[in-house]
C-alpha cells in the first residue's frame, strides 16, 4: 500500500500528509488482502481530527493539557479537542428510570462470571517450532484416540501429561473467565459439561486435551449491583452519539476532498 494509490486528503484547504495517514493506518483493522480499508479509516479519523481542531481554532479556544494516567499527559491537540467537546456537546443525563428500563428489558443479560471445573492433558511444545509442534500434536491425538471419548478414564491418561497437574489426574480446579490463555478458554466455552475436547487445542504452551468436568453458570445479578455498569454504558453511548452528530454538523459546512465520512 503506497500513498500514490490514494487521493490527497484536504480539509478546508489543510492537506493531511500521506505519511500521517500511513502512520494512523497502523491503528485500524482491515482484512489482510484489503489494506486500503485501513488507509480509508485512517483518513477518516484524521479528517475528523482536523475538523475538530479547526473548529476549536475558529472559536478561539485554549486548553491546558491534563494528565490522563501516571506518566501520560494529553498533547495540546488532544486537550483542545477535549475542551471543544466539553463546550459543544449537550448530553442528556442518565436517569434512574432509563437505567432501570434498560435492565428490565432482559435481566438475564447481567450475570456473574461462570466457573468451569477443568482437567487437561498437556503435550508441551513451542508452537513456533514446526517439527516439535507436529510431534506434540501427533502425541496428543494418540492419547485422544485411546480415550475414545471416555471421560471416566481421563485421570489415568493424564499420567502422560507434561503438566504438573498430572499428579492429580490432570485436574486444574475451578477456572473463570481470564484465568487461562484465550485459546484454552475459547475451547472451554464450546464444551458440554462432562465431555472431552474432540481435538487437541493449541496454545502457547502446547497441545491440550481438555475435559470439562462441570460448569457453574453465573447467577443473575440484582439491579443494585449492575446499575453503575448500565449507567456508564448509557453515558458512553449518549456521548458517542452527540459527538457523531456534532462532527456531522461541522462537516456539512466544510470542504473535504480525498475522503468521505460515511461508515466504512
URBEL-V142987 format. One record per residue. RES is the residue in three letters. PSI is psi in radians with two decimals (NA if undefined). Layout:
BEGIN
RES,PSI
RES,PSI
END
This chain:
BEGIN
UNK,2.13
UNK,2.71
UNK,-0.51
UNK,-0.39
UNK,-0.22
UNK,2.57
UNK,2.73
UNK,2.38
UNK,2.16
UNK,2.28
UNK,1.89
UNK,0.75
UNK,-0.16
UNK,2.09
UNK,2.27
UNK,2.03
UNK,2.44
UNK,-0.59
UNK,-0.64
UNK,-0.69
UNK,-0.72
UNK,-0.71
UNK,-0.73
UNK,-0.53
UNK,-0.42
UNK,-0.31
UNK,0.09
UNK,2.39
UNK,2.65
UNK,2.66
UNK,2.55
UNK,-0.57
UNK,0.09
UNK,1.12
UNK,-0.36
UNK,-0.46
UNK,-0.75
UNK,-0.69
UNK,-0.81
UNK,-0.65
UNK,-0.72
UNK,-0.73
UNK,-0.71
UNK,-0.85
UNK,-0.75
UNK,-0.48
UNK,-0.79
UNK,-0.74
UNK,-0.77
UNK,-0.76
UNK,-0.76
UNK,-0.73
UNK,-0.66
UNK,-0.70
UNK,-0.69
UNK,-0.71
UNK,-0.72
UNK,-0.63
UNK,-0.07
UNK,0.54
UNK,2.62
UNK,2.76
UNK,2.56
UNK,2.06
UNK,2.44
UNK,2.74
UNK,2.17
UNK,-0.62
UNK,2.90
UNK,2.06
UNK,-0.05
UNK,2.07
UNK,2.51
UNK,2.61
UNK,2.92
UNK,-0.66
UNK,-0.73
UNK,-0.71
UNK,-0.72
UNK,-0.76
UNK,-0.71
UNK,-0.82
UNK,-0.71
UNK,-0.86
UNK,-0.65
UNK,-0.64
UNK,-0.66
UNK,-0.51
UNK,2.42
UNK,1.96
UNK,2.20
UNK,2.14
UNK,2.51
UNK,2.32
UNK,2.84
UNK,-0.64
UNK,-0.80
UNK,-0.60
UNK,-0.78
UNK,-0.63
UNK,-0.72
UNK,-0.75
UNK,-0.71
UNK,-0.34
UNK,-0.67
UNK,1.46
UNK,-0.39
UNK,-0.35
UNK,-0.40
UNK,1.65
UNK,2.74
UNK,2.83
UNK,2.53
UNK,2.86
UNK,2.34
UNK,2.26
UNK,2.05
UNK,2.53
UNK,2.74
UNK,2.85
UNK,2.19
UNK,2.25
UNK,1.68
UNK,2.56
UNK,2.90
UNK,1.98
UNK,-0.35
UNK,-0.27
UNK,1.78
UNK,-0.77
UNK,-0.80
UNK,-0.65
UNK,-0.75
UNK,-0.73
UNK,-0.73
UNK,-0.62
UNK,-0.73
UNK,-0.71
UNK,-0.74
UNK,-0.72
UNK,-0.61
UNK,-0.72
UNK,-0.76
UNK,-0.67
UNK,-0.68
UNK,-0.63
UNK,-0.66
UNK,0.72
UNK,0.06
UNK,1.68
UNK,-0.44
UNK,-0.51
UNK,0.19
UNK,-0.73
UNK,-0.67
UNK,-0.75
UNK,-0.48
UNK,-0.20
UNK,-0.37
UNK,0.02
UNK,2.64
UNK,0.15
UNK,2.56
UNK,-0.32
UNK,-0.14
UNK,-0.42
UNK,-0.36
UNK,0.63
UNK,0.38
UNK,0.08
UNK,2.20
UNK,-0.15
UNK,-2.73
UNK,2.26
UNK,2.54
UNK,3.06
UNK,2.29
UNK,-0.09
UNK,-0.22
UNK,3.11
UNK,2.66
UNK,-0.69
UNK,-0.70
UNK,-0.81
UNK,-0.70
UNK,-0.70
UNK,-0.70
UNK,-0.74
UNK,-0.34
UNK,-0.22
UNK,2.40
UNK,2.77
UNK,2.51
UNK,0.83
UNK,2.92
UNK,2.51
UNK,2.33
UNK,-0.32
UNK,2.71
UNK,2.58
UNK,2.18
UNK,2.31
UNK,-3.08
UNK,-0.31
UNK,-0.31
UNK,-2.71
UNK,2.28
UNK,2.39
UNK,2.09
UNK,2.36
UNK,2.11
UNK,1.81
UNK,-0.78
UNK,2.77
UNK,2.37
UNK,1.87
UNK,2.57
UNK,2.61
UNK,2.57
UNK,2.25
UNK,2.53
UNK,2.74
UNK,-0.75
UNK,-0.54
UNK,-0.69
UNK,-0.13
UNK,-0.85
UNK,-0.66
UNK,-0.75
UNK,-0.76
UNK,-0.73
UNK,-0.74
UNK,-0.71
UNK,-0.66
UNK,-0.73
UNK,-0.70
UNK,-0.77
UNK,-0.71
UNK,-0.75
UNK,-0.70
UNK,-0.79
UNK,-0.66
UNK,-0.79
UNK,-0.76
UNK,-0.64
UNK,-0.76
UNK,-0.75
UNK,-0.65
UNK,-0.84
UNK,-0.44
UNK,-0.53
UNK,-0.57
UNK,0.18
UNK,2.75
UNK,1.93
UNK,2.29
UNK,2.66
UNK,-0.14
UNK,2.98
UNK,2.87
UNK,0.20
UNK,2.53
UNK,2.46
UNK,NA
END
